[in-house]
Amino acid sequence: MSPAHAYTVDPKRLEGVTDQPLFKAAGRVADRMGVRAFAIGGHVRDLLLGRPCKDIDIVCEGDGIAFAEAVAKELDAGPVHVFKNFGTAMFTLRQAQGDMEQIEFVGARKESYSRNSRKPEVAPGTISDDQQRRDFTINALAISLNAPDRGQLVDPFNGVEDLRKGIIRTPLGPDVTFSDDPLRMLRAIRFATQLGFFIDVPTFEAIQRNAERLDIISAERIHTELNKIILAPVPSVGFKLLLNSGLLVRFFPEMVDLLGAEEKAGIGHKDNFYHTIQVLDNVAAHSDDLWLRWAAVLHDIAKPRTKRFEPGRGWTFHGHEDKGARMVPGIFRRLKLPLDEKMKFVQKLVALHLRPIALTKEEVTDSAVRRLLFDAGEAIDALMILCKADITSKNEAKKKRYLANYAVVMQKLREVEEKDRVRNFQPPITGEDIMRAFNITPCKAIGDIKTVIKDAILDGKIHNDRQQAWQLMVEEGRKLGLTLSPGMEGPTKA
């Protein structure tokens, strides 16, 4: 169940809405063309809730594309982007305050789906038909743009009352709505999570009955809804609903595998599913970064595959951070998430998430901190947010100790970074320097010398300084039997 919503529904917020230039123009065009036109859907819902919403949907009883082109001409807007396969068109419009709004037009229609199809059969319809095909009552609200009833709210399914009660409910029977377009099941959970609404019992039970229908939906459409859940203020609400509805296992079984606590010889381990979504909530309280939040979702994803019970030691999950990092690309690939730097960022955080607190098990040395800074690079700040979020122990003494350790590491990071400039440092001696100094071509010795210099800097044996690094290069080259070229005793300019 979701937390109670904190919105005040005020119909007075609709007063004067149709006096806006866009709606006035659309109303004039509709009257001139002899068609009925309405603002509909999320924009109307968010107006009533007092939420910001930049995207506007307008539906007309007739040719939505022709209507869009006529309205764009009336406003001197454009260009109009037409999607003939879907019978829709859209353009962007700059508002008085400078914001750009995306306006989408569609002809009112009926939709029907075959059992195994992702695409509906569409036929022209009335505003009533169009409202019936909407996903939820709160998204079926419409405002007339025609004279003489301009500004009148059209609410055949008591959507305003559902907004007041904070309820997600379908206009038609939920089995029909979800069987027709199974993505609506994910959307129900997404809206419940974003708005803090409840999914009413018959609707939720229908999601459970129809969960397997999600299998016909593309991974792209699924991850779009999942990302919106992850970006919600309290994303754990959505993950609990996804789990209990039977949807999560359809597309993210690795997450479901985290569920459950096991006890052996009187020793138990925590439920890693609920731990994970608590970590996600903790991260969400400090960052809106989607990919940092994904790192929270995946930080312990390999625990089920690395879980062992060792007599005398209890439960262990050795190497779960490394195995988890190796699992990230496969999960991203299956969900059609980006396989670029965003994925690598998540992978890096999963691999490193144990390192900061692990530093405190012994004395926090400058060398260990330098290596953490070097390995994390620009991701260090995100890593430390994840590290702190991972402290979820219900044992207050243990939690206090971990937080104190975290504070020690944070202070040491600041000190070392200020002193040694290690974060994403570029070695002061390049491969080209080494080849020129010893008059050699590319070979293994170059990599060996660069590694020695890097390790010496990270271990604090020399400073991150070109002069000191050059001297070490000369010494290591001689050990490898290399001869220094004449005049190369000291560093040339970098």
C-alpha positions in Angstrom: 0.0 0.0 0.0 1.1 3.5 -0.8 1.3 6.3 1.8 -1.6 8.7 1.8 -1.3 11.5 -0.8 -0.6 15.1 0.3 -2.4 17.0 -2.5 -5.4 19.2 -2.2 -7.7 18.8 -5.2 -9.2 22.2 -6.1 -11.5 22.6 -9.1 -11.0 26.3 -8.9 -7.6 25.7 -10.4 -9.4 25.1 -13.7 -11.0 28.5 -13.7 -9.6 30.6 -16.5 -7.5 27.8 -18.0 -9.3 28.0 -21.3 -8.4 31.7 -21.5 -4.8 30.7 -22.2 -3.7 31.5 -25.8 -3.3 27.8 -26.7 -6.7 26.7 -25.6 -8.4 29.9 -26.9 -6.8 29.2 -30.3 -7.7 25.5 -30.2 -11.3 26.5 -29.3 -11.6 29.0 -32.2 -10.3 26.4 -34.7 -12.6 23.7 -33.3 -15.6 25.9 -33.6 -14.6 27.0 -37.1 -14.0 23.3 -38.2 -17.2 22.1 -36.5 -15.5 19.5 -34.3 -15.5 19.0 -30.6 -12.1 19.4 -28.9 -10.9 18.9 -25.3 -7.8 19.2 -23.2 -7.5 15.8 -21.6 -5.4 13.5 -19.4 -2.4 14.3 -17.3 -2.4 18.0 -17.8 -6.0 18.3 -16.4 -5.1 15.9 -13.6 -2.1 18.0 -12.6 -3.9 21.3 -12.8 -6.4 19.9 -10.3 -3.6 18.7 -8.0 -1.5 21.9 -8.4 1.4 19.9 -9.9 3.6 21.2 -12.7 3.0 19.5 -16.1 4.6 20.8 -19.3 3.1 18.3 -21.8 -0.5 18.9 -23.0 -2.8 16.5 -24.8 -5.7 17.7 -26.9 -8.2 15.4 -28.4 -10.8 16.2 -31.1 -13.7 14.2 -32.5 -12.3 14.1 -36.0 -9.0 14.2 -37.8 -6.4 15.0 -35.0 -3.6 15.6 -37.5 -5.6 18.2 -39.5 -6.7 19.8 -36.3 -3.1 20.1 -35.1 -2.0 21.7 -38.3 -4.8 24.2 -38.2 -4.1 25.1 -34.5 -0.4 25.5 -35.3 -1.2 27.8 -38.1 -3.6 29.8 -35.9 -0.7 30.3 -33.3 2.0 30.7 -35.9 3.7 27.8 -34.2 5.6 24.9 -35.7 6.9 22.8 -37.1 4.2 20.1 -36.7 5.5 16.6 -36.4 3.0 14.1 -37.8 2.9 10.4 -36.8 0.5 8.9 -39.3 0.7 5.4 -38.0 -0.6 6.5 -34.7 -2.9 9.3 -36.0 -1.2 11.8 -33.8 0.7 15.1 -34.3 2.6 17.4 -32.0 4.4 20.7 -31.9 6.2 22.7 -29.2 5.0 26.1 -28.0 7.0 28.8 -26.1 5.0 30.1 -23.2 5.1 33.7 -21.9 7.6 32.8 -19.2 9.9 31.2 -21.8 9.2 27.6 -21.0 8.6 25.2 -23.9 5.5 23.0 -23.8 4.9 20.0 -26.0 1.4 19.9 -27.4 0.1 16.5 -28.7 -3.1 16.1 -30.7 -5.1 13.0 -31.5 -8.4 12.2 -32.9 -10.9 10.6 -30.4 -10.8 6.9 -31.0 -11.8 3.5 -29.9 -9.1 0.8 -29.4 -9.2 -3.0 -29.2 -6.3 -5.4 -28.8 -5.8 -9.0 -29.9 -4.6 -11.4 -27.2 -1.0 -11.5 -28.4 -0.5 -8.0 -29.9 1.3 -5.0 -28.5 -0.6 -2.7 -31.0 -4.3 -1.9 -30.9 -6.8 -1.8 -33.7 -8.0 1.8 -33.8 -11.2 3.3 -35.1 -12.6 6.9 -34.9 -14.7 7.5 -31.9 -16.3 10.1 -29.6 -14.9 11.8 -26.5 -16.8 9.2 -24.5 -15.1 6.4 -26.4 -11.7 8.1 -25.9 -12.2 8.5 -22.2 -13.2 4.8 -21.8 -9.9 3.7 -23.4 -7.8 5.8 -20.9 -5.8 3.9 -18.4 -7.2 5.4 -15.1 -10.1 7.6 -14.0 -7.7 10.3 -12.9 -6.3 10.4 -16.4 -9.7 10.4 -18.2 -10.6 14.0 -17.1 -11.3 16.4 -20.0 -12.0 20.1 -20.4 -14.2 21.3 -23.2 -12.6 23.9 -25.5 -15.7 24.6 -27.6 -18.2 27.4 -27.2 -20.7 27.6 -25.5 -19.4 25.1 -22.8 -15.8 26.1 -22.9 -14.0 25.3 -19.7 -16.5 22.7 -18.6 -15.0 19.6 -16.9 -16.1 16.3 -18.4 -15.7 13.6 -15.8 -17.8 10.5 -16.5 -15.9 8.2 -14.2 -15.7 10.4 -11.0 -12.0 11.0 -11.6 -12.0 14.1 -9.4 -13.4 12.1 -6.5 -10.7 9.5 -7.0 -8.1 12.3 -7.0 -9.5 13.5 -3.6 -9.4 10.0 -2.2 -5.9 9.3 -3.7 -7.1 6.2 -5.6 -5.9 4.6 -8.8 -8.8 2.9 -10.6 -9.6 2.0 -14.2 -12.5 3.5 -16.1 -13.7 0.1 -17.4 -13.3 -3.3 -15.7 -9.6 -3.6 -14.8 -9.2 -7.0 -16.5 -10.3 -5.4 -19.8 -8.1 -2.4 -19.3 -5.0 -4.4 -18.4 -5.5 -7.2 -20.9 -5.8 -4.6 -23.7 -2.6 -2.8 -22.8 -0.6 -4.6 -20.1 1.8 -1.7 -19.7 -1.0 0.0 -17.8 -0.3 -2.3 -14.9 3.2 -0.8 -14.6 1.7 2.7 -15.0 -0.7 2.0 -12.1 2.2 1.3 -9.9 4.2 4.2 -11.3 1.3 6.7 -10.6 0.8 5.2 -7.1 4.5 5.7 -6.3 4.8 9.2 -7.8 1.6 10.6 -6.4 1.5 8.6 -3.1 -1.9 7.2 -4.1 -3.5 3.8 -3.3 -4.3 1.2 -6.0 -7.9 0.1 -5.2 -8.3 -3.6 -4.3 -10.2 -4.8 -7.5 -7.6 -3.0 -9.7 -4.6 -4.5 -7.8 -6.1 -8.0 -7.9 -6.6 -7.6 -11.6 -2.9 -6.7 -11.9 -2.0 -9.9 -10.1 -4.3 -11.9 -12.4 -2.9 -10.4 -15.6 0.8 -10.1 -14.6 1.9 -12.6 -17.3 0.4 -10.3 -20.0 3.4 -8.0 -19.3 5.5 -10.5 -21.3 4.3 -9.0 -24.6 5.5 -5.5 -23.7 8.9 -4.3 -25.0 11.8 -3.9 -22.7 12.0 -0.2 -23.7 8.5 0.5 -22.5 9.0 -1.4 -19.3 12.3 0.4 -18.4 10.7 3.8 -19.1 8.1 3.1 -16.4 10.6 1.5 -14.1 12.9 4.5 -14.3 10.1 6.8 -13.3 9.4 4.6 -10.3 13.1 4.7 -9.4 13.0 8.5 -9.6 10.0 8.8 -7.4 10.4 10.5 -4.0 10.0 7.1 -2.1 10.8 4.5 -4.7 10.5 1.6 -2.3 6.7 2.0 -2.5 6.8 1.0 -6.1 9.2 -1.9 -5.6 6.9 -3.4 -2.9 3.9 -3.0 -5.3 5.9 -4.5 -8.2 6.9 -7.5 -6.0 3.4 -8.1 -4.5 1.7 -7.7 -7.8 3.8 -10.4 -9.5 5.1 -8.0 -12.1 8.7 -7.7 -10.9 9.6 -11.3 -11.5 8.4 -11.0 -15.1 11.2 -8.6 -16.0 13.6 -8.4 -13.1 14.0 -11.8 -11.5 17.4 -11.0 -10.0 15.7 -8.4 -7.8 13.1 -11.0 -6.6 15.9 -13.4 -5.8 17.1 -11.0 -3.1 13.9 -11.6 -1.1 13.9 -13.6 2.1 16.0 -14.1 5.2 17.4 -17.5 6.1 18.5 -18.9 9.4 20.9 -21.8 10.1 22.4 -22.9 13.5 20.5 -20.0 15.1 22.3 -17.4 12.8 20.2 -15.4 10.3 20.9 -12.8 7.6 18.9 -9.8 6.7 16.3 -9.8 3.9 18.4 -8.3 1.1 15.3 -7.2 -1.0 14.0 -5.0 1.8 17.6 -3.8 2.6 18.1 -2.9 -1.0 14.9 -0.8 -1.3 15.8 0.9 2.0 19.2 1.8 0.5 17.4 3.1 -2.6 15.2 5.3 -0.4 18.2 6.6 1.5 19.9 7.5 -1.8 16.7 9.1 -3.1 16.7 11.4 -0.1 20.0 12.9 -1.2 20.2 12.6 -5.0 18.0 12.7 -8.0 20.6 11.0 -10.2 18.9 8.1 -11.9 22.1 6.1 -12.4 23.2 6.5 -8.8 19.8 5.2 -7.8 20.3 2.3 -10.2 23.6 1.6 -8.4 21.6 1.4 -5.1 19.2 -1.1 -6.8 22.0 -3.3 -8.0 24.6 -2.9 -5.2 23.8 -6.3 -3.6 22.3 -8.0 -6.6 24.9 -10.9 -6.5 24.3 -11.7 -2.9 22.0 -14.7 -3.7 24.7 -16.1 -6.0 27.5 -15.7 -3.4 25.7 -16.7 -0.2 27.4 -19.3 1.9 27.1 -20.5 5.4 30.4 -21.1 7.1 30.4 -22.8 10.5 31.9 -20.6 13.1 31.5 -17.5 10.8 27.9 -17.5 9.8 26.6 -16.2 6.5 29.0 -14.8 4.0 28.6 -13.1 0.6 32.3 -13.0 -0.5 32.9 -11.3 -3.8 29.3 -10.2 -4.2 30.5 -6.7 -5.2 32.7 -8.1 -8.1 30.2 -10.6 -9.3 27.5 -7.9 -9.0 29.5 -5.6 -11.2 29.8 -8.3 -13.8 26.1 -8.8 -13.7 25.3 -5.2 -14.5 25.8 -5.3 -18.3 23.6 -8.3 -18.7 20.8 -6.7 -16.7 21.1 -3.4 -18.6 21.2 -5.3 -21.9 18.0 -7.3 -21.1 16.1 -4.2 -20.0 17.4 -2.2 -23.0 19.0 0.3 -20.7 22.0 2.3 -22.1 25.3 0.3 -22.4 27.4 3.5 -22.4 29.1 5.5 -19.7 25.9 5.4 -17.6 26.2 1.6 -17.3 29.9 1.8 -16.6 29.2 4.4 -13.8 26.7 2.0 -12.2 29.1 -0.9 -12.6 31.9 1.0 -11.0 29.7 1.9 -7.9 28.6 -1.7 -7.5 32.2 -2.9 -7.6 33.5 -0.3 -5.1 30.5 0.0 -2.7 32.3 -1.9 0.1 35.6 -0.1 -0.2 35.0 3.0 1.9 33.7 1.4 5.1 36.2 -1.5 4.6 39.0 1.1 5.0 38.0 1.6 8.6 38.6 -2.0 9.6 42.2 -1.0 10.0 43.9 2.3 10.3 42.8 4.6 7.5 46.1 5.1 5.6 46.8 7.8 3.1 47.8 5.1 0.6 44.4 3.3 0.8 42.5 6.5 0.5 44.6 7.5 -2.6 43.8 4.2 -4.2 40.1 4.7 -3.5 40.2 8.2 -5.0 42.1 6.9 -8.0 39.8 3.9 -8.6 36.6 5.9 -8.1 37.7 9.0 -10.0 34.8 11.5 -10.6 32.4 8.9 -9.1 33.8 9.3 -5.6 31.1 11.7 -4.4 28.3 9.4 -5.7 30.1 6.4 -4.1 30.1 8.0 -0.7 26.4 8.8 -1.0 25.8 5.1 -1.8 28.1 4.0 1.0 26.3 6.0 3.7 22.9 4.9 2.3 24.1 1.3 2.7 24.2 1.7 6.5 20.7 0.4 7.4 21.4 -1.7 10.5 18.6 -1.8 13.1 21.3 -2.3 15.8 21.7 1.4 16.9 25.1 0.8 18.4 26.4 -0.9 15.2 24.8 1.9 13.0 26.4 4.6 15.2 29.8 2.9 14.8 29.5 2.6 11.0 28.4 6.3 10.7 31.4 7.3 12.8 33.7 5.2 10.5 32.1 6.9 7.5 32.8 10.3 8.9 36.5 9.3 9.4 36.8 8.2 5.8 35.1 11.4 4.5 37.5 13.5 6.4 40.5 11.5 5.2 39.3 11.8 1.6 39.1 15.5 1.9 42.6 15.8 3.4 44.3 13.4 0.9 42.5 15.0 -2.2 43.5 18.5 -1.1 47.1 17.4 -0.5 47.8 14.9 -3.4 45.3 15.8 -6.1 44.7 12.1 -6.9 41.1 12.1 -8.1 41.4 11.1 -11.8 45.0 12.1 -11.9 46.9 11.6 -15.1 50.4 10.0 -14.5 53.0 12.8 -14.8 55.1 10.6 -17.1 53.5 9.3 -20.3 54.5 6.4 -22.6 55.8 8.9 -25.1 58.1 10.3 -22.4 59.5 6.9 -21.7 60.0 6.0 -25.4 61.8 9.3 -26.0 64.0 9.1 -22.8 65.2 5.6 -23.7 64.9 5.8 -27.5 62.7 2.7 -27.6 59.6 1.6 -29.5 56.4 0.4 -27.8 57.1 -2.6 -25.6 56.2 -4.2 -22.3 58.8 -2.2 -20.4 56.8 1.0 -20.9 53.8 -0.4 -19.2 55.9 -1.8 -16.4 57.6 1.6 -15.7 54.2 3.4 -15.8 52.8 1.0 -13.3 55.7 1.5 -10.9 55.3 5.3 -11.1 51.5 5.1 -10.5 51.9 2.7 -7.5 54.7 4.9 -6.0 52.4 7.9 -6.1 49.4 6.1 -4.7 51.6 4.5 -2.0 53.0 7.9 -1.1 56.6 7.0 -1.9 56.8 10.0 -4.3 54.5 13.0 -4.8 52.3 13.5 -7.9 55.2 15.5 -9.3 56.8 15.3 -12.8 60.4 15.8 -11.5 60.1 13.0 -8.9 58.3 10.7 -11.4 61.0 11.3 -14.0 63.8 10.3 -11.5 61.9 7.1 -10.7 61.5 6.4 -14.4 65.2 6.7 -15.0 65.9 4.3 -12.1 63.4 1.7 -13.2 64.6 1.9 -16.8 68.2 1.2 -15.7 67.0 -1.8 -13.7 65.4 -3.1 -16.9 68.6 -2.6 -18.8 67.5 0.4 -20.8 70.0 3.1 -21.7 69.1 6.8 -21.2 69.4 8.9 -24.3 71.9 11.8 -24.1 70.4 15.0 -22.5 67.4 13.2 -21.0 68.7 13.1 -17.3 65.9 15.6 -16.3 62.3 16.0 -17.4 61.4 17.9 -20.5 58.2 20.0 -20.5 55.1 17.8 -20.3 
